[in-house]
């Protein structure tokens, strides 16, 4: 589920913005992280925000590092 959400958002943002950059990855990662947090039984506001920030950070780092290696 997470891969589908992330892929769909990344593709949609790429088409909407006309290019693929770290901002697309950050937004897609944040939304995917928040969606995953919402699927847990006892999701609190703090947990949703933390998962969104973590998803954005991991996604952005992966995008930036893929250009280096």
C-alpha positions as CSV (number, residue, x, y, z in Angstrom):
1,X,0.0,0.0,0.0
2,X,2.7,2.4,1.0
3,X,4.7,1.9,-2.3
4,X,1.6,2.5,-4.3
5,X,0.7,5.7,-2.5
6,X,4.3,7.0,-2.8
7,X,4.6,6.0,-6.4
8,X,1.3,7.6,-7.4
9,X,2.1,10.8,-5.5
10,X,5.5,11.1,-7.0
11,X,4.2,10.6,-10.5
12,X,1.3,13.0,-10.0
13,X,3.6,15.7,-8.6
14,X,6.1,15.1,-11.4
15,X,3.3,15.7,-14.0
16,X,1.8,18.6,-12.2
17,X,5.0,20.4,-11.5
18,X,6.8,19.5,-14.8
19,X,9.9,18.0,-13.2
20,X,11.2,15.5,-10.6
21,X,13.1,17.0,-7.7
22,X,13.6,16.6,-4.0
23,X,10.4,18.6,-3.3
24,X,8.2,16.0,-5.0
25,X,9.9,13.3,-2.9
26,X,9.5,15.2,0.3
27,X,5.8,15.8,-0.2
28,X,5.1,12.2,-1.3
29,X,7.1,10.9,1.6
30,X,5.2,13.1,4.1
31,X,1.8,12.1,2.8
32,X,2.7,8.4,2.7
33,X,4.1,8.6,6.2
34,X,0.9,10.3,7.5
35,X,-1.3,7.7,5.7
36,X,0.7,4.9,7.3
37,X,0.3,6.4,10.7
38,X,-3.4,6.8,10.2
39,X,-3.7,3.0,9.7
40,X,-2.5,2.1,13.2
41,X,-5.1,1.5,15.9
42,X,-4.1,4.2,18.3
43,X,-2.8,7.0,16.1
44,X,-2.3,10.3,17.9
45,X,-1.7,13.7,16.4
46,X,2.0,13.5,17.4
47,X,2.5,10.1,15.9
48,X,1.0,11.3,12.6
49,X,3.2,14.3,12.4
50,X,6.3,12.3,13.4
51,X,5.6,9.7,10.7
52,X,5.0,12.4,8.1
53,X,8.3,14.1,9.0
54,X,10.2,10.8,9.0
55,X,8.7,9.8,5.6
56,X,9.7,13.1,4.1
57,X,13.2,12.9,5.5
58,X,13.8,9.4,4.3
59,X,12.3,10.0,0.9
60,X,14.3,13.2,0.4
61,X,17.5,11.6,1.5
62,X,17.0,8.7,-0.8
63,X,16.3,11.1,-3.7
64,X,19.4,13.2,-3.0
65,X,21.7,10.2,-2.5
66,X,20.5,8.5,-5.7
67,X,22.2,11.4,-7.6
68,X,25.5,10.8,-5.8
69,X,25.8,7.1,-6.2
